[in-house]
Amino acid sequence: MQVTLVHVQVKPECVEGFIAATRANHEASLREAGNRRFDVLQSADDPTRFVLYEAYSSAENAAAHKLTAHYAAWRDTVAPMMAAPRQGVPYRGLFPAG
């Protein structure tokens, strides 16, 4: 299983817009081939900080996610909302077995 944790910090005035755009990406991503999870987490201590937990059954499925129209729309929509560049950290999922 291929997992990516995407760390995002948005501008305070953009939190609601970011959540709306990310919800649309989340819902479409759940329908992708090989998608296992696509969780959107907001920090309990800082509402401008988010983590996207993206789990796909393979690295190929994870790479295909970046080629979808909904990902491109999300990326372009949220880019000006970012307080800092987002950081994606890849992991190899061990459990549950993929």
Backbone as numpy.savetxt, mean C-alpha at the origin, in Angstrom:
# Nx Ny Nz CAx CAy CAz Cx Cy Cz
5.62 -16.40 -0.14 4.77 -15.23 -0.14 5.66 -14.00 -0.14
5.31 -13.02 -0.95 6.03 -11.75 -1.04 5.24 -10.69 -0.29
5.85 -10.08 0.70 5.21 -9.05 1.51 6.00 -7.76 1.40
5.30 -6.65 1.27 5.94 -5.34 1.29 5.23 -4.48 2.32
6.03 -3.86 3.18 5.50 -2.87 4.11 5.87 -1.51 3.56
4.86 -0.73 3.23 5.08 0.59 2.65 4.80 1.63 3.73
5.82 2.37 4.10 5.72 3.40 5.14 5.47 4.75 4.46
4.42 5.42 4.92 4.00 6.67 4.29 3.76 7.72 5.36
4.24 8.92 5.11 3.86 10.07 5.94 3.27 11.11 5.01
2.06 11.56 5.34 1.37 12.55 4.51 1.31 13.89 5.24
1.07 14.92 4.46 0.89 16.26 5.03 -0.39 16.26 5.86
-0.40 16.94 7.00 -1.58 16.92 7.88 -2.89 17.28 7.17
-2.82 18.24 6.27 -4.04 18.66 5.58 -4.49 17.67 4.51
-3.71 16.63 4.28 -4.02 15.66 3.22 -4.48 14.31 3.74
-4.60 14.16 5.05 -4.91 12.85 5.64 -6.20 12.26 5.06
-7.28 13.03 5.04 -8.56 12.49 4.55 -8.50 12.15 3.07
-7.86 12.98 2.27 -7.71 12.70 0.84 -6.88 11.46 0.61
-5.81 11.31 1.40 -4.97 10.12 1.29 -5.77 8.87 1.62
-6.54 8.91 2.68 -7.35 7.75 3.08 -8.33 7.40 1.97
-8.98 8.37 1.38 -9.95 8.10 0.31 -9.28 7.47 -0.90
-8.15 8.03 -1.33 -7.44 7.48 -2.49 -6.91 6.08 -2.20
-6.45 5.87 -0.98 -5.88 4.58 -0.61 -6.97 3.52 -0.47
-8.16 3.91 -0.05 -9.27 2.96 0.02 -9.58 2.41 -1.37
-9.61 3.26 -2.38 -9.88 2.80 -3.75 -8.80 1.84 -4.22
-7.53 2.14 -3.93 -6.43 1.25 -4.31 -6.54 -0.07 -3.55
-6.83 0.00 -2.27 -7.01 -1.20 -1.43 -8.07 -2.12 -2.01
-9.25 -1.55 -2.30 -10.37 -2.38 -2.79 -10.04 -3.05 -4.11
-9.40 -2.33 -5.04 -9.03 -2.93 -6.32 -7.91 -3.95 -6.16
-6.96 -3.67 -5.26 -5.83 -4.58 -5.05 -6.28 -5.92 -4.50
-7.32 -5.92 -3.68 -7.83 -7.19 -3.13 -8.33 -8.13 -4.22
-8.68 -7.60 -5.38 -9.19 -8.42 -6.48 -8.09 -8.89 -7.43
-6.84 -8.52 -7.18 -5.73 -8.90 -8.05 -5.36 -10.37 -7.88
-4.86 -10.95 -8.96 -4.37 -12.33 -8.91 -3.25 -12.44 -7.89
-3.33 -13.43 -7.03 -2.27 -13.68 -6.07 -2.29 -12.80 -4.83
-3.26 -11.89 -4.72 -3.30 -11.04 -3.53 -3.75 -11.86 -2.33
-3.00 -11.77 -1.25 -3.35 -12.46 0.00 -3.88 -11.49 1.04
-3.30 -10.29 1.09 -3.75 -9.24 2.02 -3.33 -7.91 1.46
-4.11 -6.91 1.80 -3.73 -5.53 1.48 -4.34 -4.68 2.58
-3.59 -4.55 3.67 -4.07 -3.83 4.85 -3.55 -2.40 4.83
-4.38 -1.50 5.31 -4.00 -0.09 5.43 -4.07 0.26 6.91
-2.95 0.66 7.47 -2.85 0.94 8.89 -2.50 2.41 9.11
-3.13 3.03 10.09 -2.84 4.41 10.45 -2.30 4.42 11.87
-1.22 5.16 12.10 -0.61 5.23 13.42 -1.61 5.74 14.45
-1.63 5.11 15.60 -2.48 5.56 16.70 -1.91 6.82 17.34
-0.60 7.05 17.18 0.06 8.20 17.80 0.21 9.40 16.87
0.22 9.14 15.57 0.44 10.22 14.59 -0.45 9.94 13.38
-1.57 10.61 13.25 -2.51 10.32 12.17 -1.98 10.60 10.76
-0.79 11.18 10.65 -0.21 11.42 9.33 0.67 10.27 8.86
0.85 9.27 9.71 1.72 8.12 9.37 0.88 6.88 9.11
1.23 6.20 8.01 0.50 5.02 7.57 1.49 3.92 7.21
1.01 2.69 7.29 1.73 1.53 6.77 0.75 0.76 5.91
1.18 0.43 4.70 0.42 -0.47 3.84 1.09 -1.83 3.92
0.32 -2.85 4.27 0.83 -4.22 4.35 0.29 -4.95 3.13
1.18 -5.21 2.18 0.80 -5.82 0.91 1.39 -7.22 0.83
0.54 -8.24 0.74 1.02 -9.62 0.66 0.48 -10.27 -0.61
1.39 -10.83 -1.38 1.06 -11.52 -2.62 1.66 -12.92 -2.58
1.07 -13.83 -3.31 1.53 -15.22 -3.29 2.89 -15.38 -3.95
3.32 -14.42 -4.77 4.63 -14.53 -5.41 5.18 -13.14 -5.70
6.48 -13.10 -5.96 7.11 -11.83 -6.33 6.55 -11.33 -7.66
6.19 -12.25 -8.55 5.61 -11.87 -9.84 4.26 -11.19 -9.66
3.43 -11.72 -8.77 2.14 -11.08 -8.49 2.33 -9.71 -7.85
3.30 -9.59 -6.97 3.58 -8.30 -6.34 4.06 -7.29 -7.38
4.90 -7.73 -8.31 5.38 -6.84 -9.37 4.24 -6.44 -10.30
3.32 -7.36 -10.57 2.18 -7.07 -11.45 1.28 -5.99 -10.84
1.23 -5.94 -9.52 0.44 -4.91 -8.84 0.87 -3.51 -9.30
2.17 -3.31 -9.46 2.69 -2.00 -9.85 2.36 -1.63 -11.29
1.83 -2.58 -12.07 1.47 -2.33 -13.47 -0.02 -2.06 -13.66
-0.78 -2.10 -12.57 -2.23 -1.93 -12.69 -2.61 -0.46 -12.80
-3.76 -0.22 -13.42 -4.26 1.14 -13.55 -4.60 1.75 -12.19
-5.15 0.93 -11.28 -5.52 1.48 -9.97 -4.29 1.87 -9.16
-3.20 1.12 -9.29 -1.97 1.52 -8.59 -1.44 2.83 -9.16
-1.40 2.95 -10.50 -0.90 4.17 -11.14 -1.74 5.37 -10.72
-3.05 5.19 -10.67 -3.94 6.28 -10.26 -3.66 6.67 -8.81
-3.49 5.67 -7.94 -3.18 5.96 -6.53 -1.85 6.70 -6.42
-0.82 6.16 -7.05 0.53 6.75 -6.99 0.51 8.21 -7.41
-0.15 8.50 -8.52 -0.18 9.86 -9.03 -1.05 10.79 -8.17
-2.11 10.24 -7.60 -3.00 11.05 -6.76 -2.35 11.42 -5.44
-1.66 10.46 -4.82 -1.12 10.72 -3.48 0.26 11.35 -3.49
0.94 11.37 -4.61 2.31 11.92 -4.65 2.39 13.33 -4.06
1.49 14.26 -4.43 1.60 15.60 -3.84 1.15 15.67 -2.38
0.59 14.59 -1.86 0.14 14.56 -0.46 1.25 14.15 0.49
2.34 13.63 -0.04 3.41 13.07 0.78 4.22 14.17 1.47
4.46 13.97 2.77 5.35 14.85 3.52 6.80 14.42 3.33
6.99 13.16 2.94 8.31 12.59 2.68 8.10 11.45 1.69
9.14 11.07 0.95 8.97 9.95 0.01 8.56 8.67 0.75
7.63 7.92 0.17 7.22 6.66 0.78 8.36 5.65 0.66
8.37 4.70 1.60 9.42 3.69 1.62 8.80 2.32 1.64
9.09 1.52 0.62 8.62 0.13 0.57 9.74 -0.80 1.00
9.44 -1.65 1.97 10.43 -2.59 2.48 9.93 -4.00 2.19
10.63 -4.75 1.32 10.17 -6.10 0.98 10.56 -7.13 2.05
9.67 -8.10 2.21 9.88 -9.22 3.12 9.49 -10.50 2.43
10.04 -11.59 2.88 9.63 -12.93 2.43 8.75 -13.49 3.53
7.49 -13.75 3.20 6.55 -14.27 4.19 6.85 -15.73 4.51
6.95 -16.06 5.77 7.21 -17.44 6.19 5.93 -18.15 6.66
5.17 -17.49 7.52 3.95 -18.08 8.07 2.83 -17.06 8.00
1.64 -17.37 7.59 1.28 -18.70 7.12 1.97 -19.03 5.81
2.13 -20.31 5.55 2.80 -20.75 4.32 2.01 -20.28 3.12
2.71 -19.79 2.13 2.14 -19.13 1.01 1.54 -19.89 -0.07
